[in-house]
Amino acid sequence: MYAEVIIEYGAKAVDKKFTYIIPKEYQNIIKVGHRVLVPFNNRLIEGFVLDISDEYHDEYELKAIEKICDDEPILNDEMLYLGEEIQKKILCSKISIYQAMLPKALKAKSNTSIGIKRDRYVVLNKDKKEISDYLNDCKYALQREILEELLIKDRIKVDKLTSSIETLAKKELIRYEYEEVNRYQSTCSGKYHVVELNQEQQQAVDKVVLDKFKAYLLYGVTGSGKTEVYMELIDKVIKTGKTAIMLVPEISLTPQIVDRFVTRFGSDIAILHSGLSEVEKYDEYRKILSGKVKIVVGARSAIFAPLKNIGIIVIDEEHTSTYKQDNNPRYHARDVAMMRGKYHNAPVILGSATPSLESFARALNGVYELLTLTKRAGAGRLPNIEIVDMKEEARHGNFILSKKLTDKIWDRLKKNEQVILLLNRRGYSSMLTCRDCGSVIKCPNCDISLTYHKSSNTNRCHYCNYSIKNVNKCPTCGSSNMKDYGLGTEKLEEELNRVFKARVVRMDMDTTSKKGMHEKIINDFGEHKYDILLGTQMIAKGLDFPMVTLVGVINADSSLNVPDFRSAEVTFGLLSQVSGRAGRSDLAGEVIIQSYNPQHYSINYAKHHDYYNFYKEEMGIRKTLNYPPYYYITLVNITSRDYDLGFKEANKIGEFLRKNLSSDTKILGPSMANVFRINNVYHYQCIIKYKRDDKLNSVLTHIDNICKINNKVDISIDVDPIRV
């Protein structure tokens, strides 16, 4: 018997199956999907079995499989199917897809060994009469104590073996039993209170057909009760014996969502996201594999949870860019959800108050079924939004907080209400500049200025993590006249503590790097231990705090200035989402948006909660410029540590694309990427715009194969990129 094995190796050229002999001792054990240890290039390496056959027709001498790594296959039939389908769509190595599906401990080439934690118990191994007879003659107090306790209890947990326990075990009066322990423990703050759905929510639930694949877009204003709709649908599904996946875009959202799900569904839930330790992920994954849970809640990678008999998949805040993987394999969780929905014949629910333009266009065209929630659930009302022109404020010396926002914060503090402030830039300042010669302190590895972090007194690169202590003298001219410019969350926190007598907590990548900090900050703010929550975009979506009556947006233009065709869409979505954190209870909410470009259409439509007219205007621009959803986009990234070689190969690829793709397909570039050099690697790109091109996949595959030959140049293909 022979096995076709796919392995992970450094070179792209080995992204294919290799044939190995299956030793006799494994022939009745081995299955497709098993993880195995095989000899390759004079060393042992892990891989996955993709096929098993009785025949081998080539003349090459074969090596044998050394070891089967797991009792059961790691990749099931559905995972193998997904690997095939995803590869067709995004043109990446198959092994990279299988690796993305698994926790680190189960990946090939993981070099990670995570054991299963088990608690040890002792139980009686004889009937009660024999135990009583032994007790009559037993002179040892500790032995008597153990046996007498076991006559009352079914079992006793044993953390440490004692001589008394070992003696009783040798005499076979007791025996050991082991129970697997899950190392992830979620916390739950309360009991579930039955929520009666309003008419709109109930109509949305009733329209979803649960035993058929279909995509639905649940478009509901912030606070309209989308989560209650999700839970009602999931409740219906699990009552039929099926399972459910619930995706959220940010780790920061997970604690609140998990809390709501645990209060309603109990222990039938597994959690998967990057905030878990490797051992916690491993245990949660095993729990799912064992069939002990019905619901999986998590971020992007949870879409690969090995649930069987899936009855529904929900993607909350579907517009969020975090559902797209940044590096290979560059899959989108939404696409994988559709594949799994088709496989299980289950509906896929996409939910958002600000759907992506592509999703809303599909809904209006009937590709998705549109479900709408037009008003807030309960007593909550949409907040009143005001825009403050910071050009005018700057004339009066207000560069960080406008007078209006300052007054509103004081008002909320007096009323013992809470405030959320959004500033989508972490650190203290965005750059350090010499006032004499104009030099900016830049990263030596990247084409980007260093960001000053006051708490650590360092200047850091947010691309390669290079850092240096704060610079007091200009490295160019030697001047001591250095000045930091720009505004980050650290500086804003400092300003808030200077101006207000308030309890301020900051939530960004710097303050949430330690395990459990997302949950702690959210819980503490929810318990009103803080008056003001300041943060980056991680605080903008999905969070529900009834005492928040004021939201302030600092530098609302920052996302508009990003050179990307989605910048207006991102800005509108971010402003609308963070505005939705205000006034979610019976207390009225207000929003202050500070902007240097207050007339921009994305800001004005956000002010009026007007997604539909924003959609129409943005779609007009997209149509004129041939951008999605009118055209598809594929991005070809060419990278090299050699500037000249990268330039040469990028131009070759650009010429090849123009020669071999149809005349209707538009090729932009090659050009330098927005950040051209990252960690001393130069980035070029070609943008391909097309409505349909039957040649595209074969042309891109050809380019990829050519580049495999040259290990000094790398190519990656990003189908439907989030940003260009």
C-alpha positions as CSV (number, residue, x, y, z in Angstrom):
1,M,0.0,0.0,0.0
2,Y,1.1,3.5,-0.8
3,A,0.2,7.0,0.6
4,E,0.3,10.4,-1.1
5,V,1.7,12.8,1.5
6,I,1.8,16.6,1.4
7,I,4.5,18.2,3.5
8,E,5.6,21.7,4.6
9,Y,9.0,22.6,3.4
10,G,10.8,26.0,3.0
11,A,10.8,25.9,-0.8
12,K,7.6,26.5,-2.8
13,A,8.6,23.9,-5.3
14,V,7.6,21.1,-3.0
15,D,4.0,22.1,-2.8
16,K,2.9,18.8,-4.2
17,K,2.2,15.2,-3.1
18,F,4.9,12.7,-2.5
19,T,4.4,8.9,-2.5
20,Y,5.5,6.8,0.4
21,I,5.3,3.1,1.3
22,I,2.9,2.3,4.1
23,P,4.6,-0.3,6.4
24,K,2.6,-3.4,7.2
25,E,2.0,-2.5,10.8
26,Y,0.2,0.7,9.7
27,Q,-1.8,-0.6,6.8
28,N,-4.9,-1.4,8.8
29,I,-4.6,1.9,10.8
30,I,-3.7,4.7,8.4
31,K,-6.4,6.9,6.9
32,V,-6.6,9.9,4.7
33,G,-6.1,13.0,6.8
34,H,-3.6,11.3,9.2
35,R,-0.6,13.3,10.3
36,V,2.6,11.3,9.6
37,L,6.3,11.5,10.0
38,V,8.2,10.8,6.7
39,P,11.8,11.0,5.5
40,F,12.5,13.9,3.2
41,N,15.8,15.4,2.1
42,N,17.9,13.4,4.7
43,R,15.7,14.3,7.6
44,L,12.3,13.5,9.1
45,I,9.4,15.9,8.5
46,E,5.7,15.9,9.2
47,G,3.0,15.9,6.6
48,F,-0.6,14.9,5.9
49,V,-1.9,11.9,4.1
50,L,-4.1,13.0,1.1
51,D,-4.6,9.7,-0.7
52,I,-4.1,5.9,-0.2
53,S,-3.7,3.4,-3.0
54,D,-2.7,-0.2,-3.7
55,E,-0.6,0.6,-6.8
56,Y,2.5,2.6,-7.7
57,H,3.5,2.9,-11.4
58,D,6.7,5.1,-11.4
59,E,10.1,3.6,-11.3
60,Y,11.6,5.7,-8.5
61,E,12.6,3.9,-5.3
62,L,10.2,4.8,-2.5
63,K,10.8,5.5,1.2
64,A,8.5,4.4,3.9
65,I,6.4,6.3,6.4
66,E,8.2,6.4,9.7
67,K,5.3,7.1,12.1
68,I,1.6,8.0,12.4
69,C,1.5,11.0,14.8
70,D,-2.1,10.8,16.0
71,D,-4.7,8.2,16.8
72,E,-7.3,9.7,14.5
73,P,-7.0,11.7,11.3
74,I,-6.4,15.4,11.9
75,L,-8.0,16.5,8.5
76,N,-11.5,15.2,7.9
77,D,-13.3,14.9,4.5
78,E,-14.7,18.4,4.8
79,M,-11.3,20.0,5.5
80,L,-9.8,18.2,2.5
81,Y,-12.6,19.5,0.4
82,L,-12.1,23.0,1.7
83,G,-8.4,22.8,0.9
84,E,-9.2,22.1,-2.7
85,E,-11.9,24.8,-3.0
86,I,-9.9,27.5,-1.3
87,Q,-6.8,26.8,-3.4
88,K,-8.9,27.2,-6.6
89,K,-10.1,30.6,-5.4
90,I,-6.9,32.2,-3.9
91,L,-4.1,30.4,-5.7
92,C,-1.8,29.5,-2.8
93,S,-0.1,26.4,-1.6
94,K,-2.4,23.7,-0.4
95,I,-0.3,22.9,2.7
96,S,-0.6,26.6,3.8
97,I,-4.4,26.2,3.8
98,Y,-4.3,23.0,5.9
99,Q,-1.9,24.7,8.3
100,A,-4.3,27.6,8.7
101,M,-7.1,25.3,9.7
102,L,-5.2,23.8,12.7
103,P,-4.0,24.9,16.1
104,K,-0.2,25.1,16.4
105,A,0.1,21.8,18.2
106,L,-1.4,19.9,15.3
107,K,0.3,21.6,12.4
108,A,2.9,19.9,10.4
109,K,6.3,21.3,11.1
110,S,5.0,22.8,14.4
111,N,7.8,21.5,16.6
112,T,5.3,22.0,19.4
113,S,4.4,19.3,21.9
114,I,1.4,20.0,24.0
115,G,0.2,17.3,26.3
116,I,-3.3,16.6,27.4
117,K,-3.9,17.7,31.0
118,R,-5.8,15.1,33.0
119,D,-6.9,15.1,36.6
120,R,-6.3,11.9,38.6
121,Y,-9.0,10.3,40.8
122,V,-9.1,7.2,43.0
123,V,-12.2,4.9,43.1
124,L,-13.0,1.7,44.9
125,N,-11.9,-1.4,43.1
126,K,-13.6,-4.0,45.4
127,D,-17.2,-4.3,46.6
128,K,-18.2,-2.7,49.9
129,K,-18.1,-6.0,51.8
130,E,-14.4,-6.6,50.9
131,I,-13.6,-3.0,51.8
132,S,-15.3,-3.4,55.2
133,D,-13.5,-6.6,55.9
134,Y,-10.2,-4.9,55.1
135,L,-11.1,-1.9,57.4
136,N,-11.8,-4.3,60.3
137,D,-8.1,-5.4,60.3
138,C,-6.5,-2.1,59.0
139,K,-4.2,-0.5,61.5
140,Y,-3.2,2.5,59.3
141,A,-5.2,5.6,60.0
142,L,-4.5,7.3,56.6
143,Q,-5.6,4.2,54.6
144,R,-8.7,3.9,56.8
145,E,-9.5,7.6,56.1
146,I,-9.2,7.2,52.4
147,L,-11.4,4.0,52.2
148,E,-14.0,5.4,54.5
149,E,-14.3,8.6,52.4
150,L,-14.6,6.4,49.3
151,L,-17.4,4.5,50.9
152,I,-19.3,7.8,51.0
153,K,-18.1,9.4,47.8
154,D,-17.9,8.0,44.3
155,R,-14.3,9.2,43.8
156,I,-11.6,11.4,45.4
157,K,-9.4,13.8,43.4
158,V,-5.6,13.1,44.0
159,D,-3.1,15.8,43.2
160,K,-0.2,14.0,44.7
161,L,0.4,10.3,45.3
162,T,1.1,9.2,48.9
163,S,2.4,6.0,50.2
164,S,-1.1,5.1,51.6
165,I,-2.7,5.6,48.2
166,E,0.0,3.6,46.5
167,T,-0.3,0.7,49.0
168,L,-4.1,0.6,48.5
169,A,-3.6,0.6,44.8
170,K,-1.0,-2.3,44.9
171,K,-3.5,-4.3,47.0
172,E,-6.1,-3.5,44.2
173,L,-8.5,-2.1,46.8
174,I,-8.6,1.1,44.8
175,R,-7.8,2.1,41.2
176,Y,-6.9,5.2,39.3
177,E,-9.2,7.0,36.9
178,Y,-8.2,10.0,34.7
179,E,-10.4,12.8,33.4
180,E,-9.3,15.2,30.7
181,V,-9.2,18.9,31.8
182,N,-9.9,21.9,29.6
183,R,-7.3,24.6,30.3
184,Y,-9.5,27.4,29.0
185,Q,-12.1,28.6,31.5
186,S,-14.6,31.3,30.4
187,T,-16.3,33.5,32.9
188,C,-19.9,34.3,32.9
189,S,-21.3,37.3,34.8
190,G,-25.0,36.5,35.1
191,K,-28.1,34.6,34.2
192,Y,-29.9,34.7,30.9
193,H,-33.0,36.9,30.8
194,V,-35.5,36.0,28.1
195,V,-35.7,38.7,25.6
196,E,-38.9,39.0,23.6
197,L,-38.1,39.8,20.0
198,N,-39.8,42.9,18.4
199,Q,-41.7,42.6,15.2
200,E,-38.7,43.4,12.9
201,Q,-36.4,40.9,14.7
202,Q,-39.1,38.2,14.6
203,Q,-39.7,38.8,10.9
204,A,-35.9,38.4,10.2
205,V,-35.9,35.1,12.1
206,D,-38.9,33.8,10.3
207,K,-37.5,34.6,6.9
208,V,-34.4,32.4,7.4
209,V,-34.8,28.8,6.0
210,L,-32.7,26.6,8.3
211,D,-32.3,23.5,6.3
212,K,-31.1,25.0,3.0
213,F,-28.0,26.8,1.9
214,K,-28.6,30.4,1.3
215,A,-26.8,33.7,2.1
216,Y,-28.6,36.4,4.1
217,L,-27.5,39.9,4.8
218,L,-28.9,41.2,8.1
219,Y,-28.7,45.0,7.8
220,G,-29.6,46.6,11.1
221,V,-28.8,49.9,12.6
222,T,-26.5,49.9,15.6
223,G,-28.3,48.7,18.7
224,S,-31.1,47.1,16.7
225,G,-30.7,43.7,18.4
226,K,-28.8,41.7,15.7
227,T,-27.2,39.5,18.3
228,E,-30.6,38.5,19.7
229,V,-31.6,37.5,16.1
230,Y,-28.4,35.4,15.8
231,M,-29.1,33.6,19.1
232,E,-32.7,32.9,18.3
233,L,-31.7,31.3,15.0
234,I,-28.8,29.3,16.7
235,D,-31.2,28.1,19.4
236,K,-33.5,26.8,16.7
237,V,-30.6,25.0,15.0
238,I,-29.2,23.3,18.0
239,K,-32.7,22.1,19.0
240,T,-32.7,20.1,15.8
241,G,-29.4,18.4,16.8
242,K,-27.2,20.5,14.5
243,T,-24.3,22.8,15.3
244,A,-23.4,26.5,14.8
245,I,-20.5,28.8,14.2
246,M,-20.6,32.5,15.3
247,L,-17.8,34.7,14.1
248,V,-16.9,38.1,15.6
249,P,-14.2,40.4,14.0
250,E,-12.2,41.4,17.1
251,I,-10.9,39.7,20.2
252,S,-12.2,42.7,22.1
253,L,-15.8,41.7,21.2
254,T,-15.4,38.1,22.3
255,P,-15.9,38.5,26.1
256,Q,-19.2,40.3,25.8
257,I,-20.5,37.9,23.0
258,V,-19.3,34.8,24.9
259,D,-20.9,36.1,28.1
260,R,-24.3,36.5,26.3
261,F,-24.0,33.1,24.6
262,V,-22.9,31.2,27.8
263,T,-25.8,32.7,29.8
264,R,-28.2,31.4,27.2
265,F,-26.6,28.1,26.0
266,G,-24.5,27.1,29.0
267,S,-21.4,24.9,28.5
268,D,-22.3,23.9,24.9
269,I,-19.7,26.5,23.6
270,A,-16.1,26.5,22.5
271,I,-14.0,29.6,22.1
272,L,-11.4,30.1,19.4
273,H,-9.3,33.2,18.9
274,S,-5.7,34.5,19.0
275,G,-6.0,35.7,22.6
276,L,-6.0,32.1,23.8
277,S,-2.7,30.4,24.7
278,E,-1.6,27.5,22.6
279,V,-2.6,25.0,25.2
280,E,-6.0,26.6,25.5
281,K,-6.5,26.6,21.7
282,Y,-5.5,22.9,21.7
283,D,-8.0,22.0,24.4
284,E,-10.8,23.9,22.8
285,Y,-10.0,22.3,19.5
286,R,-10.1,18.8,21.0
287,K,-13.4,19.7,22.7
288,I,-14.8,20.5,19.3
289,L,-13.4,17.4,17.7
290,S,-14.9,15.2,20.4
291,G,-18.4,16.5,19.6
292,K,-18.8,17.9,23.2
293,V,-20.0,21.3,22.0
294,K,-22.7,22.6,19.7
295,I,-21.6,26.2,19.2
296,V,-18.2,27.7,18.4
297,V,-17.7,31.4,19.0
298,G,-14.5,33.1,17.7
299,A,-12.6,35.3,15.4
300,R,-11.5,34.6,11.8
301,S,-9.8,31.2,12.2
302,A,-12.9,29.8,14.0
303,I,-14.4,29.4,10.5
304,F,-12.3,26.2,10.3
305,A,-13.7,24.8,13.6
306,P,-14.1,21.0,13.0
307,L,-17.8,20.9,13.8
308,K,-19.9,18.2,12.2
309,N,-23.5,18.7,11.0
310,I,-23.4,22.5,10.9
311,G,-26.8,24.1,10.8
312,I,-25.9,27.8,10.6
313,I,-22.9,30.1,10.2
314,V,-23.1,33.7,11.4
315,I,-20.6,36.4,10.6
316,D,-21.2,39.5,12.7
317,E,-19.8,42.9,11.6
318,E,-19.2,41.3,8.2
319,H,-17.8,44.4,6.7
320,T,-14.7,44.3,8.9
321,S,-11.3,43.9,7.2
322,T,-10.0,41.5,10.0
323,Y,-12.0,38.7,8.3
324,K,-9.4,38.7,5.6
325,Q,-6.1,37.0,6.3
326,D,-3.1,39.4,5.8
327,N,-0.6,36.7,4.8
328,N,-0.7,33.4,2.9
329,P,-3.2,31.8,2.7
330,R,-5.0,35.1,2.0
331,Y,-8.5,33.7,2.6
332,H,-11.6,35.6,3.5
333,A,-13.7,34.1,6.3
334,R,-16.9,35.0,4.4
335,D,-15.8,32.9,1.3
336,V,-15.0,29.9,3.5
337,A,-18.3,30.3,5.3
338,M,-20.1,30.1,1.9
339,M,-18.1,26.9,1.1
340,R,-19.0,25.3,4.4
341,G,-22.6,26.5,4.1
342,K,-22.9,24.7,0.7
343,Y,-21.2,21.6,2.1
344,H,-23.7,21.3,5.0
345,N,-26.7,22.8,3.2
346,A,-26.9,25.4,5.9
347,P,-27.7,29.2,5.8
348,V,-25.0,31.8,6.2
349,I,-26.0,35.0,8.0
350,L,-23.9,38.2,7.4
351,G,-24.7,41.0,9.8
352,S,-23.7,44.6,9.9
353,A,-25.0,48.2,10.5
354,T,-22.6,49.2,7.7
355,P,-22.3,46.3,5.3
356,S,-19.5,46.2,2.8
357,L,-20.5,47.7,-0.5
358,E,-20.0,44.3,-2.2
359,S,-22.4,42.5,0.2
360,F,-25.0,45.2,0.0
361,A,-24.8,45.2,-3.8
362,R,-25.3,41.4,-3.8
363,A,-28.3,41.8,-1.5
364,L,-29.9,44.4,-3.7
365,N,-29.3,42.2,-6.7
366,G,-30.9,39.2,-5.1
367,V,-27.7,37.1,-4.6
368,Y,-28.1,37.5,-0.8
369,E,-31.6,37.8,0.8
370,L,-31.8,41.2,2.6
371,L,-33.1,41.3,6.1
372,T,-33.5,44.7,7.7
373,L,-33.8,46.1,11.2
374,T,-34.6,49.8,11.0
375,K,-34.9,50.9,14.6
376,R,-33.1,50.2,17.9
377,A,-34.4,47.4,20.1
378,G,-35.9,48.4,23.5
379,A,-35.8,52.0,24.6
380,G,-32.6,53.0,22.9
381,R,-32.6,55.7,20.2
382,L,-30.0,56.6,17.6
383,P,-27.7,59.3,19.0
384,N,-27.6,62.9,17.8
385,I,-24.3,63.5,15.9
386,E,-22.5,66.9,15.6
387,I,-19.4,67.6,13.5
388,V,-16.8,70.1,14.8
389,D,-14.5,71.8,12.3
390,M,-11.1,71.5,13.8
391,K,-9.6,74.2,11.5
392,E,-11.7,76.7,13.4
393,E,-10.8,75.1,16.8
394,A,-7.1,75.3,15.9
395,R,-7.4,79.1,15.5
396,H,-8.4,79.2,19.2
397,G,-5.6,76.9,20.3
398,N,-7.7,73.7,20.6
399,F,-5.6,71.1,18.8
400,I,-6.7,67.9,20.6
401,L,-10.1,68.4,22.2
402,S,-12.6,70.9,20.9
403,K,-14.4,73.2,23.3
404,K,-17.7,71.5,22.5
405,L,-16.3,68.0,23.2
406,T,-14.6,69.2,26.4
407,D,-17.9,70.7,27.7
408,K,-19.8,67.6,26.8
409,I,-17.3,65.4,28.7
410,W,-17.6,67.6,31.8
411,D,-21.4,67.3,31.6
412,R,-21.3,63.5,31.5
413,L,-18.9,63.3,34.4
414,K,-21.2,65.5,36.5
415,K,-24.1,63.1,35.6
416,N,-22.0,60.0,36.5
417,E,-22.4,58.8,32.9
418,Q,-19.7,57.3,30.7
419,V,-17.7,58.4,27.7
420,I,-16.0,56.6,24.8
421,L,-13.3,58.4,22.8
422,L,-12.0,57.0,19.5
423,L,-8.5,57.8,18.2
424,N,-7.4,55.3,15.6
425,R,-3.6,55.8,16.2
426,R,-1.7,54.3,19.0
427,G,1.5,55.6,20.6
428,Y,2.2,59.1,21.8
429,S,3.0,60.9,18.6
430,S,3.4,59.9,14.9
431,M,6.8,61.3,14.3
432,L,9.9,63.0,15.8
433,T,11.3,65.8,13.8
434,C,14.3,68.1,14.0
435,R,13.1,71.7,14.0
436,D,16.4,73.0,12.6
437,C,17.1,70.7,9.6
438,G,13.6,69.1,9.2
439,S,14.9,65.5,9.5
440,V,12.4,62.9,10.6
441,I,13.5,59.9,12.7
442,K,12.7,56.9,10.5
443,C,13.0,53.2,10.8
444,P,16.3,52.0,9.3
445,N,14.5,48.9,7.9
446,C,11.3,50.4,6.6
447,D,10.1,53.4,4.7
448,I,8.2,54.7,7.6
449,S,8.7,57.2,10.5
450,L,9.1,55.8,14.0
451,T,6.2,56.3,16.4
452,Y,7.1,57.8,19.8
453,H,5.8,55.8,22.8
454,K,6.1,57.9,25.9
455,S,5.4,55.1,28.5
456,S,8.5,53.2,27.4
457,N,10.4,56.3,26.2
458,T,11.0,54.6,22.8
459,N,10.5,55.3,19.2
460,R,9.0,52.2,17.5
461,C,8.3,50.9,14.1
462,H,4.8,49.4,13.8
463,Y,5.8,47.3,10.8
464,C,9.0,45.5,11.8
465,N,9.0,46.2,15.6
466,Y,12.4,48.0,15.5
467,S,12.7,50.3,18.5
468,I,15.3,52.7,19.9
469,K,15.3,54.9,23.0
470,N,14.0,58.3,22.6
471,V,16.3,60.6,20.5
472,N,17.4,63.8,22.2
473,K,19.7,64.9,19.4
474,C,19.2,65.0,15.6
475,P,21.3,62.3,14.0
476,T,21.6,64.4,10.9
477,C,22.7,67.9,12.2
478,G,23.3,67.2,15.9
479,S,20.7,69.7,17.1
480,S,18.8,69.2,20.4
481,N,15.8,71.0,19.0
482,M,13.6,67.9,18.6
483,K,9.8,68.0,18.5
484,D,7.2,65.3,18.4
485,Y,4.3,65.8,16.0
486,G,1.0,64.1,15.6
487,L,-1.4,62.6,18.1
488,G,-1.7,59.1,19.5
489,T,-3.7,57.4,22.2
490,E,-0.9,57.9,24.8
491,K,-0.9,61.7,24.3
492,L,-4.7,61.8,24.3
493,E,-4.7,59.9,27.6
494,E,-2.2,62.3,29.1
495,E,-4.4,65.3,28.0
496,L,-7.5,63.7,29.5
497,N,-5.8,63.1,32.8
498,R,-4.6,66.8,32.7
499,V,-8.0,68.3,31.9
500,F,-10.5,66.2,33.7
501,K,-10.9,64.7,37.2
502,A,-11.9,61.3,35.8
503,R,-10.9,57.7,35.7
504,V,-9.5,57.0,32.3
505,V,-8.6,53.6,30.7
506,R,-6.9,53.2,27.4
507,M,-7.5,50.2,25.1
508,D,-5.1,49.7,22.2
509,M,-2.5,47.1,21.2
510,D,-0.1,48.4,23.8
511,T,-2.4,48.0,26.8
512,T,-4.0,44.7,25.6
513,S,-0.8,42.8,24.8
514,K,-0.9,40.8,28.0
515,K,-3.3,37.9,28.2
516,G,-6.7,38.6,29.5
517,M,-6.4,42.4,29.3
518,H,-9.2,42.8,26.6
519,E,-11.6,41.1,28.9
520,K,-10.4,43.0,32.1
521,I,-10.7,46.4,30.5
522,I,-14.2,45.7,29.1
523,N,-15.4,44.2,32.3
524,D,-14.0,47.0,34.4
525,F,-15.5,49.7,32.2
526,G,-18.9,47.8,32.2
527,E,-18.8,47.8,36.0
528,H,-18.2,51.6,35.9
529,K,-14.7,51.4,37.4
530,Y,-13.8,54.0,34.7
531,D,-15.5,57.1,33.4
532,I,-13.8,57.3,30.0
533,L,-12.8,54.6,27.7
534,L,-10.2,55.7,25.1
535,G,-9.1,53.4,22.3
536,T,-8.4,52.6,18.7
537,Q,-10.8,50.9,16.3
538,M,-11.0,47.8,18.6
539,I,-13.6,49.8,20.7
540,A,-15.7,50.9,17.7
541,K,-17.8,47.8,17.1
542,G,-20.2,45.6,18.9
543,L,-19.6,46.7,22.5
544,D,-22.6,47.4,24.6
545,F,-22.4,49.7,27.6
546,P,-25.8,51.1,28.8
547,M,-24.1,54.1,30.7
548,V,-22.3,55.4,27.7
549,T,-24.1,58.5,26.6
550,L,-21.3,60.4,24.8
551,V,-18.9,59.3,22.1
552,G,-16.1,61.5,20.7
553,V,-14.1,60.9,17.6
554,I,-10.7,62.5,17.5
555,N,-9.1,63.0,14.1
556,A,-12.0,61.5,12.1
557,D,-10.0,62.2,8.9
558,S,-7.1,59.9,9.6
559,S,-8.6,56.9,7.7
560,L,-9.6,59.3,4.8
561,N,-6.0,60.1,4.2
562,V,-5.0,56.5,3.5
563,P,-4.2,56.0,-0.2
564,D,-6.8,53.3,-0.8
565,F,-10.0,53.1,-2.8
566,R,-11.9,51.9,0.3
567,S,-10.9,54.9,2.5
568,A,-14.3,56.6,2.4
569,E,-16.1,53.3,3.1
570,V,-13.8,52.6,6.0
571,T,-14.3,56.1,7.4
572,F,-18.1,55.9,7.1
573,G,-18.1,52.5,8.7
574,L,-15.8,53.4,11.6
575,L,-17.7,56.6,12.4
576,S,-21.1,54.9,12.2
577,Q,-20.0,52.0,14.3
578,V,-18.4,54.0,17.1
579,S,-21.3,56.4,17.1
580,G,-23.5,53.4,17.8
581,R,-21.9,52.9,21.2
582,A,-23.9,55.9,22.5
583,G,-27.4,55.8,23.8
584,R,-28.0,52.1,23.8
585,S,-30.3,52.2,26.8
586,D,-33.0,54.6,28.0
587,L,-30.4,57.3,28.3
588,A,-30.0,59.5,25.3
589,G,-26.8,59.5,23.4
590,E,-24.7,62.2,21.7
591,V,-21.7,62.0,19.3
592,I,-19.1,64.6,18.6
593,I,-17.0,64.1,15.5
594,Q,-13.9,66.3,15.2
595,S,-12.7,66.7,11.6
596,Y,-10.4,69.0,9.5
597,N,-12.5,67.9,6.5
598,P,-16.1,68.3,7.8
599,Q,-17.7,68.5,4.3
600,H,-16.5,65.1,3.2
601,Y,-19.5,63.0,2.1
602,S,-18.6,60.0,4.2
603,I,-18.5,62.2,7.4
604,N,-21.8,63.9,6.6
605,Y,-23.7,60.7,5.7
606,A,-22.4,59.2,9.0
607,K,-23.8,62.3,10.8
608,H,-27.3,61.5,9.5
609,H,-27.0,57.7,9.9
610,D,-27.6,57.5,6.2
611,Y,-26.0,54.3,4.9
612,Y,-28.2,54.1,1.8
613,N,-27.2,57.5,0.3
614,F,-23.6,56.9,1.2
615,Y,-23.8,53.6,-0.7
616,K,-25.3,55.3,-3.8
617,E,-22.6,58.1,-3.9
618,E,-19.7,55.7,-3.2
619,M,-21.0,53.2,-5.8
620,G,-21.0,56.0,-8.4
621,I,-17.4,56.7,-7.7
622,R,-16.5,53.0,-7.8
623,K,-18.2,52.6,-11.2
624,T,-16.4,55.6,-12.7
625,L,-13.0,54.3,-11.5
626,N,-13.6,50.6,-12.2
627,Y,-13.4,49.4,-8.7
628,P,-15.3,46.7,-6.8
629,P,-18.1,45.7,-6.9
630,Y,-18.2,46.7,-10.5
631,Y,-14.8,45.1,-11.2
632,Y,-12.9,42.3,-9.5
633,I,-9.4,43.0,-8.3
634,T,-6.4,40.7,-7.9
635,L,-3.2,42.1,-6.5
636,V,0.2,40.6,-7.5
637,N,2.9,41.4,-4.9
638,I,6.5,41.1,-5.9
639,T,9.1,41.3,-3.2
640,S,12.8,41.1,-3.0
641,R,15.7,42.1,-0.8
642,D,17.5,43.1,-4.0
643,Y,16.1,46.5,-5.2
644,D,17.2,46.1,-8.8
645,L,16.3,42.4,-9.1
646,G,12.8,43.1,-7.7
647,F,12.3,46.0,-10.1
648,K,13.4,43.8,-13.1
649,E,11.2,40.9,-12.2
650,A,8.2,43.2,-11.4
651,N,8.4,44.7,-14.9
652,K,8.7,41.2,-16.5
653,I,5.5,40.2,-14.7
654,G,3.7,43.4,-15.7
655,E,4.6,42.7,-19.4
656,F,3.6,39.1,-19.2
657,L,0.2,40.0,-17.7
658,R,-0.5,42.5,-20.5
659,K,0.5,40.1,-23.2
660,N,-1.5,37.1,-21.9
661,L,-4.7,38.6,-20.4
662,S,-7.6,39.8,-22.4
663,S,-7.8,43.4,-23.7
664,D,-10.8,44.1,-21.4
665,T,-8.6,43.3,-18.3
666,K,-6.9,46.4,-16.9
667,I,-3.3,46.1,-15.6
668,L,-2.0,48.9,-13.3
669,G,1.7,48.9,-12.6
670,P,4.1,47.5,-11.6
671,S,4.5,50.2,-9.1
672,M,5.9,50.7,-5.6
673,A,3.6,49.6,-2.8
674,N,2.3,52.3,-0.4
675,V,5.0,51.4,2.1
676,F,7.8,50.4,-0.4
677,R,10.4,48.9,2.0
678,I,9.4,46.8,5.0
679,N,12.1,45.1,7.1
680,N,14.6,45.7,4.2
681,V,12.3,43.9,1.7
682,Y,11.2,45.9,-1.3
683,H,7.5,45.7,-2.3
684,Y,6.3,46.1,-5.9
685,Q,2.7,45.4,-7.0
686,C,0.6,44.9,-10.1
687,I,-3.2,45.6,-9.8
688,I,-5.4,43.5,-12.1
689,K,-9.0,44.8,-12.7
690,Y,-11.4,42.5,-14.5
691,K,-15.0,41.6,-14.9
692,R,-14.3,38.2,-16.3
693,D,-11.1,36.7,-17.6
694,D,-11.0,32.9,-18.3
695,K,-7.2,33.1,-18.7
696,L,-6.5,34.7,-15.3
697,N,-6.0,31.6,-13.1
698,S,-3.7,29.9,-15.6
699,V,-1.7,33.1,-16.2
700,L,-1.2,33.7,-12.5
701,T,-0.3,30.0,-11.9
702,H,2.4,30.3,-14.6
703,I,3.8,33.5,-13.0
704,D,3.9,31.7,-9.6
705,N,5.7,28.7,-11.1
706,I,8.3,31.0,-12.8
707,C,9.1,32.8,-9.5
708,K,9.6,29.5,-7.7
709,I,12.8,29.0,-9.6
710,N,14.3,32.3,-8.3
711,N,14.6,32.2,-4.5
712,K,15.7,35.8,-4.4
713,V,12.3,37.1,-5.6
714,D,9.0,36.1,-4.0
715,I,5.5,36.5,-5.4
716,S,2.2,36.4,-3.6
717,I,-1.3,36.7,-5.2
718,D,-4.1,38.4,-3.3
719,V,-7.5,37.8,-4.8
720,D,-10.1,40.4,-3.7
721,P,-7.7,42.4,-1.6
722,I,-9.0,44.5,1.3
723,R,-6.6,47.3,0.4
724,V,-4.4,48.2,-2.5
